[in-house]
Amino acid sequence: MIGRGAGLLADLKVDLQPMGWRFVDRAGRDSHRTAALLRQDLDELAEAFDGYDGDLKVQIAGPWTLASSIWLHRGERSVVDAGATRDLIGSLAEGLRVHLGELARLVPKATLVVQIDEPGLPSVLSGELPTASGFGRIRAIDPTVAAEGLRDVIEAAGDRHTVVHCCAPNVPLVLLRNTGVKAVSLDVTLLTPKGWESVAATVESGVELWAGAVPTDETRVKVTDVINPLVEAWRRVGLPLADLSNVTLTPACGLAGLTPSGAQRVQRLAMDAARALTETAGS
């Protein structure tokens, strides 16, 4: 995810070191390989979705996840340097604009949906990231600054539907709903009662919920195992049952770690559970 995200950055180059991805002055083998892999994926996408006219979701790593994961040349995370972080955010926003323009050209009839993955955001906000030495912690980023950075990237998507995804237990929903994002995506199986109260406030503010409720760890479950806990929690926080029709049901996290057959099974279960949830909302 970090390598693909780094490959989207405009005018910023990276290479791969034992510590991870690092900014460099000039593009080398790793930058060229990242660009080549993206080009290959886009070619395959254009062939597979030739003539497609439905929703097409595009995922990118968010600015704070990238800033906490890509290292500066002097051996520290980019997030410690306010100037470097601003450059990264601006570069990601421009890279996203270019990427979406390319996708719109390759699949012109598709409606692009932009998902910004921010698994690293909670650690950035709480000051839990270790320094390069491992003996200290990087100072927490101010929530206002974090929201502004996300807002810049979200605005780069234009009027397209945008969703921020975070599968951590402590998703900062108050911050996310103040960024202009259209939807939030989270693993609802990790939510505490207090977390559900924040979800209720988020939904009532007009932000959609993408509820990650389908296990992605090869656990075999039934449709009722997926939707019943969601319905019960929805009722418990006083949200109207009919509003469940506006919830998008998703796998709890990404499918990259699954086999192709496992990914297909999870997607089929998600579709079956979504139909059942719609029926429940209308009952």
Sine and cosine of phi, psi and omega as CSV:
sin_phi,cos_phi,sin_psi,cos_psi,sin_omega,cos_omega
0.00,0.00,-0.65,0.76,-0.02,-1.00
-0.94,0.34,-0.66,0.75,0.03,-1.00
-0.89,0.45,-0.68,0.73,0.05,-1.00
-0.91,0.41,-0.66,0.76,0.03,-1.00
-0.89,0.45,-0.67,0.75,0.02,-1.00
-0.90,0.43,-0.53,0.85,0.01,-1.00
-0.93,0.36,-0.34,0.94,0.02,-1.00
-1.00,0.08,-0.25,0.97,-0.09,-1.00
-0.91,0.41,0.72,-0.70,0.00,-1.00
-1.00,0.08,0.82,-0.57,0.10,-1.00
0.91,0.42,0.28,0.96,0.12,-0.99
-0.85,-0.52,0.73,-0.68,-0.09,-1.00
-0.92,-0.40,0.47,-0.88,-0.05,-1.00
-0.72,-0.70,0.34,-0.94,0.27,-0.96
-0.68,-0.73,0.16,-0.99,-0.09,-1.00
-0.95,-0.30,0.85,-0.53,0.00,-1.00
-0.90,-0.45,0.19,-0.98,0.05,-1.00
-0.82,0.58,-0.53,0.85,0.01,-1.00
-0.98,0.22,-0.29,0.96,-0.04,-1.00
0.75,-0.66,-0.34,-0.94,-0.02,-1.00
-0.97,0.26,0.61,-0.79,-0.08,-1.00
-0.64,-0.77,0.62,-0.79,0.08,-1.00
-0.95,0.30,0.65,-0.76,0.04,-1.00
-0.70,-0.71,0.24,-0.97,-0.05,-1.00
-0.97,0.26,-0.60,0.80,-0.08,-1.00
-0.79,-0.62,0.55,-0.83,0.02,-1.00
-0.92,0.40,0.72,-0.70,0.06,-1.00
-0.84,-0.54,-0.40,-0.92,-0.07,-1.00
-0.86,0.51,-0.68,0.74,-0.08,-1.00
-0.92,0.38,-0.65,0.76,0.06,-1.00
-0.89,0.45,-0.68,0.73,0.01,-1.00
-0.91,0.41,-0.62,0.79,-0.01,-1.00
-0.93,0.37,-0.64,0.76,0.04,-1.00
-0.87,0.50,-0.71,0.70,0.01,-1.00
-0.90,0.44,-0.63,0.78,-0.01,-1.00
-0.92,0.39,-0.65,0.76,0.02,-1.00
-0.91,0.42,-0.62,0.78,0.04,-1.00
-0.91,0.42,-0.69,0.73,0.02,-1.00
-0.87,0.49,-0.65,0.76,0.02,-1.00
-0.90,0.44,-0.69,0.72,0.01,-1.00
-0.90,0.44,-0.64,0.77,0.01,-1.00
-0.91,0.42,-0.62,0.79,0.05,-1.00
-0.89,0.46,-0.68,0.73,0.00,-1.00
-0.93,0.38,-0.60,0.80,0.04,-1.00
-0.89,0.45,-0.72,0.70,-0.02,-1.00
-0.87,0.50,-0.61,0.79,0.01,-1.00
-0.95,0.31,-0.71,0.71,-0.07,-1.00
-0.94,0.34,-0.52,0.85,-0.08,-1.00
-0.94,-0.35,0.44,0.90,0.04,-1.00
-0.87,0.50,0.86,-0.51,0.01,-1.00
0.99,0.11,-0.02,1.00,-0.05,-1.00
-0.92,0.40,0.66,-0.75,-0.04,-1.00
-0.75,-0.66,0.45,0.89,0.04,-1.00
-0.94,-0.33,-0.26,-0.97,0.06,-1.00
-0.94,0.35,0.64,-0.77,0.05,-1.00
-0.73,-0.68,0.92,-0.39,-0.07,-1.00
-1.00,0.07,0.73,-0.69,0.05,-1.00
-0.91,-0.41,0.76,-0.65,0.00,-1.00
-0.91,-0.40,0.67,-0.74,0.12,-0.99
-0.70,-0.71,0.43,-0.90,0.15,-0.99
-0.96,0.28,0.69,-0.72,-0.05,-1.00
-0.96,0.28,0.24,-0.97,-0.09,-1.00
-0.89,0.45,-0.59,0.81,-0.07,-1.00
-0.99,0.17,-0.50,0.86,0.12,-0.99
-0.92,0.39,-0.66,0.75,0.05,-1.00
-0.92,0.39,-0.70,0.72,-0.03,-1.00
-0.90,0.44,-0.47,0.88,0.01,-1.00
-1.00,0.05,-0.15,0.99,-0.10,-1.00
-0.90,-0.44,-0.37,0.93,0.03,-1.00
-0.99,-0.13,0.72,-0.69,-0.12,-0.99
-0.99,-0.11,0.50,-0.87,0.13,-0.99
-0.98,0.20,0.30,-0.96,-0.03,-1.00
-0.88,0.48,-0.51,0.86,-0.04,-1.00
-0.99,0.14,0.05,1.00,0.14,-0.99
1.00,-0.04,0.59,0.81,0.09,-1.00
-0.64,-0.77,0.36,-0.93,-0.01,-1.00
-0.91,0.41,0.57,-0.82,-0.03,-1.00
-0.85,0.53,-0.49,0.87,-0.09,-1.00
-0.91,0.42,-0.30,0.95,0.00,-1.00
-0.97,0.25,-0.30,0.96,-0.08,-1.00
-0.94,-0.35,0.93,-0.37,-0.06,-1.00
-0.87,0.49,-0.64,0.77,0.01,-1.00
-0.91,0.41,-0.70,0.72,0.03,-1.00
-0.89,0.45,-0.61,0.79,0.01,-1.00
-0.92,0.40,-0.66,0.75,0.05,-1.00
-0.88,0.47,-0.67,0.74,0.03,-1.00
-0.88,0.47,-0.68,0.74,0.00,-1.00
-0.89,0.46,-0.70,0.72,-0.02,-1.00
-0.89,0.45,-0.72,0.69,0.03,-1.00
-0.89,0.45,-0.63,0.77,0.01,-1.00
-0.92,0.40,-0.65,0.76,0.01,-1.00
-0.92,0.40,-0.66,0.75,0.02,-1.00
-0.87,0.49,-0.71,0.70,0.02,-1.00
-0.92,0.39,-0.65,0.76,0.04,-1.00
-0.88,0.48,-0.61,0.79,0.04,-1.00
-0.91,0.41,-0.68,0.74,0.03,-1.00
-0.84,0.54,-0.72,0.69,-0.01,-1.00
-0.90,0.44,-0.69,0.73,-0.02,-1.00
-0.88,0.47,-0.70,0.71,0.00,-1.00
-0.92,0.40,-0.60,0.80,0.06,-1.00
-0.89,0.46,-0.65,0.76,0.04,-1.00
-0.91,0.41,-0.68,0.73,0.02,-1.00
-0.90,0.43,-0.64,0.77,0.03,-1.00
-0.89,0.45,-0.53,0.85,0.04,-1.00
-0.96,0.28,-0.62,0.78,-0.05,-1.00
-0.97,0.24,-0.60,0.80,-0.01,-1.00
-0.79,-0.61,0.96,0.29,-0.21,-0.98
-0.91,0.43,-0.41,0.91,-0.04,-1.00
-1.00,0.01,-0.16,0.99,-0.05,-1.00
-0.97,0.26,0.49,-0.87,0.14,-0.99
-0.98,-0.18,0.94,-0.34,-0.11,-0.99
-0.98,0.21,0.75,-0.66,0.10,-0.99
-0.91,-0.42,0.78,-0.62,-0.12,-0.99
-0.96,-0.29,0.88,-0.48,0.07,-1.00
-0.96,-0.29,0.81,-0.58,0.02,-1.00
-0.96,-0.28,0.91,-0.40,-0.06,-1.00
-1.00,0.04,0.85,-0.53,-0.02,-1.00
-0.78,-0.62,0.86,0.51,0.05,-1.00
-0.91,0.40,-0.39,0.92,-0.03,-1.00
-1.00,0.04,-0.12,0.99,-0.09,-1.00
-0.87,0.49,-0.72,0.70,0.00,-1.00
-0.85,0.53,-0.63,0.78,0.01,-1.00
-0.93,0.37,-0.58,0.82,0.04,-1.00
-0.91,0.42,-0.64,0.77,-0.04,-1.00
-0.97,0.25,-0.47,0.88,-0.08,-1.00
-1.00,-0.10,-0.09,1.00,-0.02,-1.00
0.95,0.32,0.55,0.84,-0.05,-1.00
-0.99,-0.11,-0.10,0.99,-0.04,-1.00
-0.95,0.32,0.76,-0.65,0.05,-1.00
-0.96,0.27,0.50,-0.87,0.12,-0.99
-0.95,0.30,0.10,-1.00,-0.01,-1.00
-0.86,0.50,-0.58,0.81,0.00,-1.00
-0.96,0.28,-0.38,0.92,-0.06,-1.00
1.00,0.10,-0.07,1.00,-0.05,-1.00
-1.00,-0.06,-0.22,0.98,-0.03,-1.00
-0.75,-0.66,-0.07,-1.00,0.03,-1.00
-0.80,-0.60,0.58,-0.81,0.02,-1.00
-0.97,0.23,0.67,-0.74,-0.04,-1.00
-0.85,0.52,0.64,-0.76,-0.02,-1.00
-0.90,0.44,0.58,-0.81,0.06,-1.00
-0.99,0.11,0.67,-0.74,0.03,-1.00
-0.88,0.47,0.73,-0.68,-0.02,-1.00
-0.83,0.56,-0.57,0.82,0.02,-1.00
-0.90,0.45,-0.67,0.74,0.03,-1.00
-0.91,0.41,-0.66,0.75,0.01,-1.00
-0.89,0.46,-0.67,0.74,0.01,-1.00
-0.90,0.43,-0.64,0.77,0.01,-1.00
-0.89,0.45,-0.66,0.75,0.02,-1.00
-0.89,0.45,-0.70,0.72,0.05,-1.00
-0.90,0.43,-0.64,0.77,-0.02,-1.00
-0.87,0.49,-0.64,0.77,0.01,-1.00
-0.87,0.49,-0.65,0.76,-0.01,-1.00
-0.96,0.29,-0.65,0.76,0.02,-1.00
-0.88,0.47,-0.66,0.75,0.01,-1.00
-0.90,0.44,-0.45,0.89,0.02,-1.00
-0.92,0.40,-0.34,0.94,0.02,-1.00
-0.98,0.18,-0.09,1.00,0.00,-1.00
0.93,0.37,-0.69,-0.73,-0.03,-1.00
-1.00,-0.03,0.23,0.97,0.00,-1.00
-0.96,0.27,0.41,-0.91,0.02,-1.00
-0.93,0.37,0.80,-0.60,-0.05,-1.00
-0.86,-0.51,0.59,-0.81,0.04,-1.00
-0.65,-0.76,0.68,-0.73,0.11,-0.99
-0.97,-0.22,0.79,-0.61,-0.02,-1.00
-0.95,-0.32,0.73,-0.68,0.10,-0.99
-0.53,-0.85,0.86,-0.51,-0.08,-1.00
-0.98,-0.22,0.35,0.94,0.07,-1.00
-0.98,0.18,0.34,-0.94,0.02,-1.00
-0.92,0.38,-0.47,0.88,-0.10,-0.99
-0.92,-0.40,0.89,0.46,-0.01,-1.00
-0.92,0.40,0.78,-0.63,-0.02,-1.00
-0.98,0.18,0.97,0.24,-0.11,-0.99
-0.91,0.41,-0.57,0.82,0.03,-1.00
-0.86,0.52,-0.70,0.71,0.03,-1.00
-0.90,0.43,-0.72,0.69,-0.11,-0.99
-0.90,0.43,-0.63,0.77,-0.04,-1.00
-0.96,0.28,-0.10,0.99,0.06,-1.00
-0.98,-0.21,0.23,0.97,-0.02,-1.00
-0.98,-0.19,-0.13,0.99,-0.07,-1.00
1.00,0.01,0.10,0.99,0.01,-1.00
-0.93,0.36,0.54,-0.84,-0.04,-1.00
-0.99,0.12,-0.46,0.89,-0.06,-1.00
-0.49,-0.87,0.41,-0.91,0.12,-0.99
-0.86,-0.51,0.62,-0.78,-0.02,-1.00
-0.86,-0.50,0.81,-0.58,-0.04,-1.00
-0.49,-0.87,0.33,-0.95,0.05,-1.00
-0.99,0.15,0.98,-0.21,-0.09,-1.00
-0.95,0.32,-0.27,0.96,0.02,-1.00
-0.95,0.32,-0.26,0.97,0.00,-1.00
-1.00,-0.08,-0.10,1.00,-0.11,-0.99
-0.96,0.29,0.68,-0.74,0.15,-0.99
-1.00,0.03,0.18,-0.98,0.09,-1.00
-0.81,0.59,-0.64,0.77,0.04,-1.00
-0.91,0.41,-0.61,0.79,0.05,-1.00
-0.89,0.45,-0.62,0.78,0.03,-1.00
-0.92,0.39,-0.55,0.83,0.07,-1.00
-0.89,0.45,-0.62,0.78,0.05,-1.00
-0.93,0.36,-0.59,0.81,0.08,-1.00
-0.88,0.48,-0.69,0.72,0.01,-1.00
-0.87,0.50,-0.70,0.71,0.03,-1.00
-0.90,0.44,-0.60,0.80,0.00,-1.00
-0.92,0.39,-0.72,0.69,0.02,-1.00
-0.90,0.45,-0.68,0.74,0.00,-1.00
-0.92,0.40,-0.37,0.93,0.04,-1.00
-0.99,0.16,-0.10,0.99,0.03,-1.00
0.97,-0.23,0.03,1.00,0.03,-1.00
-1.00,0.02,0.76,-0.65,-0.02,-1.00
-0.96,0.28,0.43,-0.90,0.07,-1.00
-0.95,-0.31,0.81,-0.59,0.24,-0.97
-0.98,-0.21,0.96,-0.29,-0.15,-0.99
-1.00,-0.05,0.94,-0.34,0.07,-1.00
-0.98,0.19,0.98,-0.17,-0.10,-0.99
-0.81,-0.58,-0.15,0.99,-0.03,-1.00
-0.99,-0.11,0.88,-0.48,-0.05,-1.00
-0.86,0.51,0.61,-0.79,0.04,-1.00
-0.90,-0.44,0.33,0.94,-0.04,-1.00
-0.95,-0.31,0.44,0.90,0.01,-1.00
0.95,0.30,0.11,0.99,0.07,-1.00
-0.92,0.40,0.75,-0.66,0.01,-1.00
-1.00,0.02,0.90,-0.44,-0.01,-1.00
-0.73,-0.68,0.27,-0.96,0.04,-1.00
-0.99,-0.15,0.20,-0.98,0.02,-1.00
-0.85,0.53,-0.67,0.74,-0.02,-1.00
-0.90,0.43,-0.52,0.85,0.05,-1.00
-0.91,0.41,-0.45,0.89,-0.02,-1.00
-0.99,0.16,-0.75,0.67,-0.17,-0.99
-1.00,-0.02,-0.46,0.89,-0.07,-1.00
-0.87,0.49,-0.73,0.68,0.04,-1.00
-0.88,0.47,-0.58,0.82,0.02,-1.00
-0.91,0.41,-0.72,0.70,0.00,-1.00
-0.89,0.45,-0.68,0.73,-0.01,-1.00
-0.89,0.45,-0.70,0.71,0.01,-1.00
-0.91,0.41,-0.62,0.79,0.02,-1.00
-0.86,0.50,-0.71,0.70,0.02,-1.00
-0.92,0.39,-0.62,0.79,-0.09,-1.00
-0.89,0.45,-0.54,0.84,0.00,-1.00
-1.00,-0.04,0.11,0.99,0.13,-0.99
0.99,0.15,0.31,0.95,0.04,-1.00
-0.99,0.14,0.61,-0.80,-0.01,-1.00
-0.88,0.47,0.70,-0.71,-0.02,-1.00
-0.86,0.50,-0.57,0.82,-0.03,-1.00
-0.89,0.46,-0.44,0.90,-0.03,-1.00
-0.95,0.32,-0.20,0.98,0.08,-1.00
-0.89,0.45,-0.35,0.94,0.03,-1.00
-0.92,0.39,-0.30,0.95,0.02,-1.00
-1.00,-0.03,-0.07,1.00,-0.01,-1.00
-0.99,0.10,0.72,-0.70,0.12,-0.99
-0.99,-0.11,0.85,-0.52,-0.02,-1.00
-1.00,0.01,0.74,-0.68,-0.07,-1.00
-0.68,-0.73,0.23,-0.97,0.23,-0.97
-0.86,0.51,0.45,-0.89,-0.07,-1.00
-0.89,0.45,-0.57,0.82,0.03,-1.00
-0.52,-0.85,-0.24,-0.97,-0.08,-1.00
-0.94,0.33,0.26,-0.96,-0.05,-1.00
-0.97,-0.25,0.09,1.00,-0.12,-0.99
-0.89,0.46,-0.46,0.89,-0.03,-1.00
-1.00,0.09,-0.04,1.00,-0.04,-1.00
-1.00,-0.08,0.32,-0.95,0.17,-0.99
-0.96,0.27,0.32,-0.95,0.05,-1.00
-0.82,0.58,-0.67,0.74,0.01,-1.00
-0.93,0.38,-0.59,0.81,0.05,-1.00
-0.91,0.41,-0.65,0.76,0.03,-1.00
-0.90,0.43,-0.65,0.76,0.03,-1.00
-0.90,0.43,-0.63,0.78,0.00,-1.00
-0.90,0.44,-0.69,0.72,0.00,-1.00
-0.89,0.45,-0.67,0.74,-0.01,-1.00
-0.91,0.41,-0.64,0.77,0.04,-1.00
-0.89,0.45,-0.67,0.74,0.02,-1.00
-0.90,0.43,-0.64,0.77,0.03,-1.00
-0.88,0.47,-0.67,0.75,0.01,-1.00
-0.91,0.40,-0.69,0.73,0.02,-1.00
-0.90,0.44,-0.66,0.75,0.00,-1.00
-0.92,0.39,-0.60,0.80,0.02,-1.00
-0.90,0.44,-0.66,0.75,0.04,-1.00
-0.89,0.45,-0.68,0.73,0.00,-1.00
-0.91,0.42,-0.60,0.80,0.01,-1.00
-0.91,0.40,-0.63,0.77,0.05,-1.00
-0.89,0.45,-0.66,0.75,0.05,-1.00
-0.90,0.44,-0.64,0.77,0.03,-1.00
-0.90,0.44,-0.66,0.75,-0.01,-1.00
-0.90,0.43,-0.51,0.86,-0.02,-1.00
-1.00,0.00,-0.05,1.00,-0.05,-1.00
-1.00,0.07,0.00,0.00,0.00,0.00
